[in-house]
């Protein structure tokens, strides 16, 4: 079994953090993982994406040209990557950032108001983890203990005060 994921959005939306969390989550569940961050020169406000592969087998190439799970946190990402999503794949769209329907009828599409939910709960910078809660729930792979362990590895020591807020954001996303 292998899953190829592309997380995408603007710099500053926590796209790379999202990918790193998902990679640790897979690793803690005994999978081989690869994680490749990519961002524009501007970083904050520019484009950002992160490719993650999770597999029971050795990963031959970390490149994700055709993901089977695509996360779009902004419209430019949907415009750029939607066509590359494999048929039968899963597409997650933050429909509180932009209101556009997917043009694909051969994939499962999940809309989540991640940015709005994070903002309404006083955590505007954590829409990424709200969306992660949605993803883990929809894919039926949520495990509280593994979420906490992966978050411990993802949140840097200098930002340890963000640990509980990230966990809360994931829990909020589970209800979307």
N, C-alpha and C positions, 0 to 999 in steps of 0.2 A: 504494500500500500504506500502510495506517495501522494502528497498534497503540495501543489505549487500555489503560492499566494503572492499577490501584488497589492501592497498598501499604497495608496496614492492621495495626494492633496497638495496644499500650499506648505511651504516652509513655515514653521512656527505652530503647526497643528499637531505636532507630536507623532508624525508619521513614522519616523525612524524608531522612536520609543515603542510604538505599537508593534513594529516588526521585531524588535529586540525581545519584547515581552513574549510574543508568540513563539519565537525561536526557543527561548528558555522554557516555555510551557511544554513544547514538544520534547525538548531534551530531558526534562524532568519526568516525562512519561516514557522514556526509554527509546526515543527516536533519534536517528541521525538528523542533523539540521544544517542548513546553510543560511546565511543572512548577508544580503548585499544592500547597503544603503546607497542612495543616489539623490543629490540635490543640486539645484541651480546655484550659480555664483552668488546670488543675492541672499540665499538661505531664507531668512524670514520674509515671507511674502512671495518668494520664488517657488518654483516647482520642487516637489520632493516625492520620492517613491522609495519603496523598500521591498526587495524580493526575498521571500523566505521559502525554502523547500524543507519539507518534513517527510522522512521516509524510514521504513523499517530496514531498508537496504542501504548500502553505501551510495552516496550521492555523487554521480559522475560529473555533473556540471551544476554550479549554483545559479546559472542564468535561468530566468523565468520569462520566456518570450510569450508563452501562451498559458496563463494561469488557469487553474480550475476554481479559484476563489479570488475575486477582485473586490477591493474596498475603495470606493471613490468618495472622498471627503469634500470635493469641489467639482464644478462643472468641467473645467479644462481636463481633469483626469478622466471623467466619463467620456468626453469627446475623444481623447487620445487612446484609451486602453480598452473600452468596451468591445470593440471589434476583435480584440485578441483573446478574449475570454473563450475558453473551450466550451463547445456545446455540452449541455448537461451540467455546467458549472453553476456557481453561486455568485451573485452580484449584490453587494451591500452599498447602499447610497444614503448619504446624510441629506435627507430631503428638507432639512431646516436651513441649509446653507444655499441650496438652489432647488428649484421646483421643476424638475424635468423627469419625465418617465423614460424608462429604458426602451429602446427600440427592439430589443431581443425577445423572441418568444421561445427560444430553445434553451434558456437558462432560468434558474430560479432567482427572482429578484426580491430583495428585502429592503424596505425603506425604514429608516429610523431617524427620528428627529434628535440626533445625538447632540449637536451644538445647542439647540434650544433647551434640551433637558439639562445639560451641564450648566448653561447660563442661568436658568430658572432656579437651580439649586446652589448658586453661588460659586460654581466651579467652572468658569468659562473656558479655562485652558485644558479641561479634561474631557472634551467631546471624544477624543480618541479612545479613552478607556470606557466611555459609555458605549461606543460602537463595539469595542472588544467584548463587553458583556453580552451584547446582542449576538455577535458572531459565535461565541462559545456556547450560548444557549441554543441557537438555531442549529448548529452543527452537532448538538447533543454531546459535547465534550467537556462541559463545565464540571470542575471539581474544586471545591472550596480550598482544600489543603494545597493543591497544586497551584491555584491562583495566588495564594499567599506566598508560597515558596518562589514562584517565578517573579512576583513583584519585589520580593526581598533582593533578588539578584539584579533586577532591572533598575530600581530606584538607587541612584548613587548615594553614598554615605553622606555627602554634603547636603543632600536634599531629603534626608530621612523623615522630615516632618510631612512630606508629601505621600508617604506610604498609605496611611489610613484614608486620605482623600481619594487616592487612586482605587483603592479597594471599594470604597463607597460608589465611585463612578461606575465601576464594573457591575456592581449590584444593581444600580439604576438601569443600566443597559439591559439587564436580564428581563426587565419588565416591559421593554418596548416591543 
